[in-house]
């Protein structure tokens, strides 16, 4: 799918009754994991699937909005295409991941094995747990 951020937006939506009801909790760390070799952009998607629309900043803001504006309460782990991969360079997803600062972790999807990526991700999530800020209320 060339529209991973549309899938993230759908997962973060809060309709009264849906299959995602209860998925997004205010008082929990949100960890988003994406694995894709397709960049999310309006111009580069296949016919009939033009991408999610929006910009990395807008996607990041949507995550912040879902987490009540508390940036410490969201983590992004992304395996995407890099300039060294034989796949499309996922520059928009890499830019989105970078907006998370130390709570964002990006690795190449073209690796033969993802064990090191996920091993390194554990410290990112652990640090985010330590920095978690309970929402007011």
Residue frames as a rotation matrix with the C-alpha (Angstrom) as fourth column:
UNK 1
0.583 0.812 0.000 0.00
0.812 -0.583 0.000 0.00
0.000 0.000 -1.000 0.00
UNK 2
-0.386 -0.723 0.572 1.33
0.724 -0.622 -0.298 3.44
0.572 0.299 0.764 -0.93
UNK 3
0.028 0.476 0.879 -0.74
-0.272 -0.842 0.465 5.20
0.962 -0.252 0.106 1.75
UNK 4
-0.334 -0.188 -0.924 0.55
0.681 0.629 -0.374 4.08
0.652 -0.754 -0.082 5.17
UNK 5
-0.998 -0.061 -0.020 -0.24
0.058 -0.721 -0.691 7.41
0.028 -0.691 0.723 6.81
UNK 6
-0.280 0.960 -0.016 -3.91
-0.734 -0.203 0.648 7.07
0.618 0.193 0.762 5.81
UNK 7
0.159 0.271 -0.949 -3.88
0.279 0.910 0.307 3.74
0.947 -0.314 0.068 7.68
UNK 8
-0.743 -0.459 -0.488 -2.30
0.607 -0.155 -0.780 5.44
0.282 -0.875 0.393 10.71
UNK 9
-0.840 0.472 0.269 -4.93
-0.496 -0.868 -0.026 8.19
0.221 -0.155 0.963 10.59
UNK 10
0.065 0.905 -0.421 -7.70
-0.455 0.402 0.795 5.60
0.888 0.140 0.437 10.44
UNK 11
-0.082 -0.171 -0.982 -6.25
0.643 0.744 -0.183 3.71
0.762 -0.646 0.048 13.41
UNK 12
-0.883 -0.350 -0.312 -6.05
0.463 -0.547 -0.697 6.96
0.074 -0.760 0.645 15.39
UNK 13
-0.509 0.773 0.380 -9.62
-0.362 -0.592 0.720 8.03
0.781 0.229 0.581 14.63
UNK 14
-0.984 0.153 0.087 -12.08
-0.045 0.260 -0.965 7.90
-0.170 -0.953 -0.249 17.51
UNK 15
-0.418 0.899 -0.126 -15.46
-0.467 -0.094 0.879 6.93
0.779 0.427 0.460 16.09
UNK 16
0.010 0.516 0.856 -18.06
-1.000 0.010 0.005 5.96
-0.006 -0.856 0.516 18.68
UNK 17
0.540 0.191 0.820 -18.32
-0.267 0.963 -0.048 2.39
-0.798 -0.193 0.570 17.44
UNK 18
0.564 -0.387 -0.729 -15.65
-0.765 0.086 -0.638 0.78
0.310 0.918 -0.247 15.32
UNK 19
0.796 -0.342 -0.499 -13.25
0.328 0.937 -0.119 -2.12
0.508 -0.068 0.858 15.20
UNK 20
-0.261 -0.951 0.164 -10.61
0.388 -0.259 -0.884 0.24
0.884 -0.167 0.437 16.66
UNK 21
0.574 0.522 0.631 -12.72
-0.361 -0.530 0.767 1.22
0.735 -0.668 -0.116 19.68
UNK 22
0.966 -0.207 0.156 -10.45
-0.100 0.256 0.961 1.16
-0.239 -0.944 0.227 22.73
UNK 23
0.559 -0.802 0.211 -7.27
0.768 0.406 -0.495 0.94
0.311 0.439 0.843 20.63
UNK 24
-0.295 -0.629 0.719 -6.17
0.272 -0.777 -0.568 4.52
0.916 0.028 0.401 21.27
UNK 25
0.532 0.415 -0.738 -6.02
0.807 0.015 0.591 5.21
0.256 -0.910 -0.326 24.99
UNK 26
0.752 -0.204 0.627 -5.19
-0.195 -0.977 -0.084 8.61
0.630 -0.059 -0.774 26.44
UNK 27
0.586 -0.486 0.648 -3.26
-0.774 -0.099 0.626 7.09
-0.240 -0.868 -0.434 29.35
UNK 28
0.631 -0.438 0.640 -0.92
0.368 0.896 0.250 4.87
-0.683 0.078 0.726 27.33
UNK 29
-0.308 -0.807 -0.503 2.20
-0.381 -0.380 0.843 5.22
-0.872 0.451 -0.190 25.24
UNK 30
0.844 0.536 -0.031 1.42
-0.202 0.263 -0.943 4.97
-0.497 0.802 0.330 21.52
UNK 31
-0.342 -0.933 0.116 3.99
-0.239 0.206 0.949 3.05
-0.909 0.296 -0.293 19.47
UNK 32
0.762 0.531 -0.372 3.48
-0.453 0.026 -0.891 3.22
-0.463 0.847 0.260 15.70
UNK 33
-0.287 -0.825 0.487 5.38
-0.059 0.522 0.851 0.64
-0.956 0.216 -0.198 13.63
UNK 34
0.742 0.447 -0.499 5.53
-0.505 -0.118 -0.855 0.96
-0.441 0.887 0.139 9.83
UNK 35
-0.319 -0.786 0.530 7.27
0.077 0.535 0.841 -1.43
-0.945 0.309 -0.110 7.45
UNK 36
0.776 0.619 0.123 7.12
0.224 -0.088 -0.971 -0.33
-0.590 0.780 -0.207 3.82
UNK 37
-0.392 -0.870 0.298 9.16
0.676 -0.053 0.735 0.10
-0.624 0.490 0.608 0.67
UNK 38
-0.031 0.479 0.877 6.76
0.863 -0.430 0.265 2.74
0.504 0.765 -0.400 -0.71
UNK 39
-0.962 -0.227 -0.154 7.00
0.273 -0.846 -0.457 6.44
-0.026 -0.482 0.876 0.07
UNK 40
-0.031 0.985 -0.171 3.75
0.931 -0.034 -0.364 8.10
-0.364 -0.171 -0.916 1.05
UNK 41
-0.739 -0.165 -0.653 3.21
-0.020 -0.963 0.267 10.93
-0.673 0.210 0.709 -1.38
UNK 42
0.267 0.946 -0.182 0.45
-0.185 -0.135 -0.973 12.14
-0.946 0.293 0.139 -3.62
UNK 43
0.335 -0.172 -0.926 2.53
-0.916 -0.290 -0.278 12.00
-0.220 0.942 -0.255 -6.80
UNK 44
-0.526 -0.794 -0.304 4.28
-0.843 0.533 0.067 8.66
0.109 0.292 -0.950 -6.47
UNK 45
-0.296 0.456 0.839 1.47
-0.429 0.722 -0.543 6.27
-0.853 -0.521 -0.019 -5.65
UNK 46
-0.901 0.003 0.433 0.22
0.336 0.636 0.695 3.65
-0.273 0.772 -0.574 -8.07
UNK 47
-0.706 0.704 0.081 -2.89
-0.347 -0.443 0.827 4.36
0.617 0.556 0.557 -10.18
UNK 48
0.260 0.916 -0.307 -5.95
0.038 0.308 0.951 4.30
0.965 -0.258 0.045 -7.95
UNK 49
0.702 -0.091 -0.707 -3.85
0.711 0.156 0.686 4.72
0.048 -0.984 0.174 -4.79
UNK 50
0.495 -0.484 0.722 -2.25
0.263 -0.708 -0.655 8.16
0.828 0.514 -0.223 -4.89
UNK 51
-0.661 -0.739 -0.127 -1.02
0.354 -0.157 -0.922 8.28
0.662 -0.655 0.366 -1.29
UNK 52
-0.262 0.537 -0.802 -2.41
0.964 0.109 -0.242 9.60
-0.043 -0.837 -0.546 1.97
UNK 53
0.431 0.310 0.847 -2.25
0.384 -0.913 0.139 13.30
0.816 0.266 -0.513 1.21
UNK 54
0.999 -0.040 -0.003 -0.77
-0.017 -0.502 0.865 15.81
-0.036 -0.864 -0.502 3.57
UNK 55
0.312 -0.945 0.101 2.78
-0.471 -0.247 -0.847 16.43
0.825 0.217 -0.522 4.67
UNK 56
-0.238 -0.475 -0.847 5.06
0.531 0.666 -0.523 14.83
0.813 -0.574 0.094 7.25
UNK 57
-0.966 -0.101 0.239 4.38
-0.117 -0.653 -0.749 17.80
0.232 -0.751 0.618 9.57
UNK 58
-0.165 0.979 0.124 0.61
-0.904 -0.200 0.379 17.36
0.395 -0.050 0.917 9.20
UNK 59
0.300 0.222 -0.928 0.91
-0.022 0.974 0.226 13.62
0.954 -0.047 0.297 9.88
UNK 60
-0.652 -0.614 -0.444 3.01
0.471 0.130 -0.873 14.31
0.594 -0.778 0.204 12.96
UNK 61
-0.806 0.405 0.431 0.49
-0.560 -0.759 -0.333 16.88
0.192 -0.510 0.839 14.18
UNK 62
0.188 0.911 -0.368 -2.31
-0.649 0.397 0.649 14.32
0.737 0.116 0.666 13.76
UNK 63
-0.011 -0.277 -0.961 -0.41
0.503 0.829 -0.245 11.92
0.865 -0.485 0.130 16.04
UNK 64
-0.936 -0.352 0.009 0.14
0.188 -0.523 -0.832 14.70
0.297 -0.777 0.555 18.59
UNK 65
-0.421 0.861 0.285 -3.55
-0.806 -0.499 0.319 15.59
0.416 -0.096 0.904 18.45
UNK 66
0.341 0.546 -0.765 -4.46
-0.186 0.837 0.514 11.96
0.921 -0.033 0.387 19.08
UNK 67
-0.088 -0.476 -0.875 -2.13
0.821 0.463 -0.334 11.96
0.564 -0.748 0.350 22.10
UNK 68
0.731 0.570 -0.376 -3.67
0.682 -0.585 0.438 15.17
0.029 -0.577 -0.816 23.50
UNK 69
0.828 -0.414 0.377 -0.70
-0.206 -0.852 -0.482 17.25
0.521 0.322 -0.791 22.38
UNK 70
0.632 -0.622 0.462 1.78
-0.528 0.091 0.845 15.39
-0.567 -0.778 -0.271 24.59
UNK 71
0.520 -0.452 -0.725 4.66
-0.754 0.157 -0.638 14.63
0.402 0.878 -0.259 22.25
UNK 72
-0.496 -0.753 0.432 6.41
-0.868 0.432 -0.244 12.43
-0.003 -0.496 -0.868 24.83
UNK 73
-0.128 0.574 0.809 3.54
-0.494 0.670 -0.554 9.93
-0.860 -0.470 0.198 24.59
UNK 74
0.916 0.399 -0.028 4.11
-0.217 0.435 -0.874 8.75
-0.337 0.807 0.485 21.01
UNK 75
-0.183 -0.958 0.221 6.88
-0.297 0.268 0.916 6.73
-0.937 0.102 -0.334 19.33
UNK 76
0.793 0.353 -0.496 7.46
-0.572 0.152 -0.806 6.03
-0.209 0.923 0.323 15.62
UNK 77
-0.194 -0.800 0.568 9.45
-0.217 0.600 0.770 2.99
-0.957 0.026 -0.290 14.47
UNK 78
0.754 0.486 -0.442 9.80
-0.473 -0.065 -0.879 2.87
-0.456 0.872 0.181 10.69
UNK 79
-0.298 -0.729 0.616 11.52
0.292 0.545 0.786 0.43
-0.909 0.414 0.051 8.36
UNK 80
0.765 0.572 -0.295 11.54
-0.035 -0.420 -0.907 2.20
-0.643 0.704 -0.301 5.01
UNK 81
0.655 -0.502 0.565 13.45
0.740 0.271 -0.616 2.62
0.156 0.821 0.549 1.81
UNK 82
0.470 -0.602 -0.646 16.76
0.094 -0.694 0.714 4.47
-0.878 -0.396 -0.270 1.97
UNK 83
0.571 -0.319 -0.757 19.15
-0.790 -0.463 -0.401 5.75
-0.223 0.827 -0.517 -0.67
UNK 84
-0.561 -0.826 0.050 21.07
-0.797 0.555 0.236 2.47
-0.222 0.092 -0.971 -0.29
UNK 85
-0.230 0.572 0.787 18.00
-0.023 0.806 -0.592 0.27
-0.973 -0.154 -0.172 -0.88
UNK 86
-0.963 -0.068 0.262 16.90
0.248 0.164 0.955 -1.04
-0.108 0.984 -0.141 -4.27
UNK 87
-0.052 0.999 0.016 13.41
0.998 0.052 -0.016 0.25
-0.017 0.015 -1.000 -3.39
UNK 88
0.323 0.284 0.903 11.87
0.370 -0.916 0.155 3.70
0.871 0.284 -0.401 -3.42
UNK 89
-0.793 -0.581 -0.181 13.52
0.440 -0.341 -0.831 6.07
0.421 -0.739 0.526 -0.92
UNK 90
0.203 0.949 -0.241 10.77
0.846 -0.046 0.532 6.81
0.494 -0.312 -0.812 1.58
UNK 91
-0.707 -0.617 0.346 11.83
0.423 -0.761 -0.492 10.42
0.567 -0.201 0.799 2.18
UNK 92
-0.105 0.740 0.665 8.42
-0.478 -0.624 0.619 11.58
0.872 -0.253 0.419 3.46
UNK 93
0.804 0.400 -0.440 8.22
0.130 0.604 0.786 8.78
0.581 -0.689 0.434 6.01
UNK 94
-0.062 -0.906 -0.418 11.83
0.900 0.129 -0.416 9.41
0.431 -0.402 0.808 7.04
UNK 95
-0.661 -0.119 0.740 11.04
-0.015 -0.985 -0.172 13.11
0.750 -0.125 0.650 7.53
UNK 96
0.411 0.882 0.231 7.95
-0.408 -0.049 0.912 12.18
0.815 -0.470 0.339 9.58
UNK 97
0.611 -0.249 -0.752 10.00
0.634 0.722 0.276 9.84
0.474 -0.646 0.598 11.77
UNK 98
-0.461 -0.878 0.129 12.60
0.660 -0.437 -0.611 12.57
0.593 -0.196 0.781 12.34
UNK 99
-0.141 0.490 0.860 9.90
-0.326 -0.843 0.427 14.86
0.935 -0.220 0.279 13.77
UNK 100
0.825 0.455 -0.336 9.61
0.103 0.464 0.880 12.48
0.556 -0.760 0.336 16.74
UNK 101
0.339 -0.787 0.516 13.20
-0.876 -0.464 -0.132 13.30
0.343 -0.407 -0.846 17.74
UNK 102
-0.681 -0.688 0.251 14.59
-0.729 0.603 -0.325 10.68
0.072 -0.404 -0.912 20.11
UNK 103
-0.216 0.700 0.680 11.21
-0.342 0.598 -0.724 8.89
-0.915 -0.389 0.110 20.02
UNK 104
0.804 0.401 -0.439 11.57
-0.538 0.178 -0.824 8.21
-0.252 0.899 0.359 16.29
UNK 105
-0.185 -0.859 0.477 13.67
-0.350 0.511 0.785 5.41
-0.918 -0.022 -0.395 14.87
UNK 106
0.734 0.369 -0.570 14.16
-0.628 0.049 -0.777 4.77
-0.259 0.928 0.268 11.14
UNK 107
-0.214 -0.811 0.545 15.93
-0.288 0.585 0.758 1.80
-0.933 0.005 -0.359 9.55
UNK 108
-0.536 -0.066 -0.841 16.37
-0.841 -0.040 0.539 0.35
-0.069 0.997 -0.034 6.05
UNK 109
0.446 0.823 0.351 13.64
-0.712 0.564 -0.418 -2.03
-0.543 -0.063 0.838 4.92
UNK 110
0.640 -0.209 -0.740 16.07
-0.605 0.457 -0.652 -3.73
0.474 0.865 0.166 2.53
UNK 111
-0.344 -0.753 0.561 18.01
-0.936 0.323 -0.140 -5.48
-0.076 -0.573 -0.816 5.32
UNK 112
-0.459 0.108 -0.882 17.99
-0.289 0.921 0.263 -9.28
0.840 0.375 -0.391 5.21
UNK 113
-0.195 0.300 -0.934 17.07
0.831 0.557 0.005 -9.42
0.521 -0.775 -0.358 8.88
UNK 114
0.190 0.377 0.907 15.23
-0.084 -0.914 0.397 -6.93
0.978 -0.152 -0.141 11.09
UNK 115
0.478 0.005 -0.878 16.45
0.770 0.479 0.421 -8.33
0.423 -0.878 0.225 14.42
UNK 116
-0.560 -0.774 -0.296 18.95
0.825 -0.488 -0.285 -5.51
0.076 -0.404 0.912 15.00
UNK 117
-0.594 0.436 0.676 16.39
-0.059 -0.862 0.504 -2.84
0.802 0.260 0.538 14.15
UNK 118
0.485 0.874 -0.044 13.91
-0.044 0.074 0.996 -4.20
0.874 -0.481 0.074 16.68
UNK 119
0.222 -0.498 -0.839 16.63
0.942 0.331 0.052 -4.83
0.252 -0.802 0.542 19.27
UNK 120
-0.822 -0.552 0.138 17.68
0.520 -0.828 -0.210 -1.17
0.230 -0.101 0.968 18.94
UNK 121
-0.280 0.817 0.503 14.03
-0.093 -0.545 0.833 -0.09
0.955 0.187 0.229 19.03
UNK 122
0.289 0.393 -0.873 13.62
0.765 0.453 0.458 -1.54
0.575 -0.800 -0.170 22.51
UNK 123
-0.515 -0.539 -0.667 15.74
0.835 -0.493 -0.247 1.25
-0.196 -0.684 0.703 24.01
UNK 124
-0.871 0.276 0.407 13.72
-0.033 -0.858 0.513 3.89
0.491 0.433 0.756 22.11
UNK 125
0.123 0.983 -0.138 10.47
0.052 0.133 0.990 2.52
0.991 -0.129 -0.035 23.53
UNK 126
0.146 -0.141 -0.979 11.98
0.939 0.332 0.092 2.03
0.312 -0.933 0.181 27.00
UNK 127
-0.854 -0.490 -0.173 13.22
0.519 -0.827 -0.216 5.62
-0.037 -0.275 0.961 27.09
UNK 128
-0.591 0.716 0.372 9.80
-0.231 -0.592 0.772 6.83
0.773 0.370 0.516 25.93
UNK 129
0.300 0.675 -0.674 8.17
0.532 0.468 0.705 4.86
0.792 -0.570 -0.219 28.76
UNK 130
-0.260 -0.498 -0.828 10.47
0.964 -0.185 -0.192 6.63
-0.058 -0.848 0.528 31.21
UNK 131
-0.983 -0.173 -0.063 9.57
0.164 -0.977 0.135 10.03
-0.085 0.123 0.989 29.70
UNK 132
-0.379 0.918 0.114 5.81
0.663 0.184 0.726 9.31
0.645 0.351 -0.678 29.48
UNK 133
-0.974 0.159 0.163 3.62
-0.224 -0.793 -0.567 12.13
0.039 -0.588 0.808 30.82
UNK 134
-0.546 0.838 -0.005 0.19
0.801 0.520 -0.295 11.14
-0.245 -0.165 -0.955 32.15
UNK 135
-0.493 0.426 0.758 -2.54
0.349 -0.701 0.621 13.31
0.797 0.571 0.197 30.64
UNK 136
-0.939 0.218 0.265 -4.31
-0.343 -0.567 -0.749 15.76
-0.012 -0.794 0.608 32.94
UNK 137
-0.096 0.993 -0.070 -7.69
-0.892 -0.054 0.449 14.74
0.442 0.106 0.891 34.15
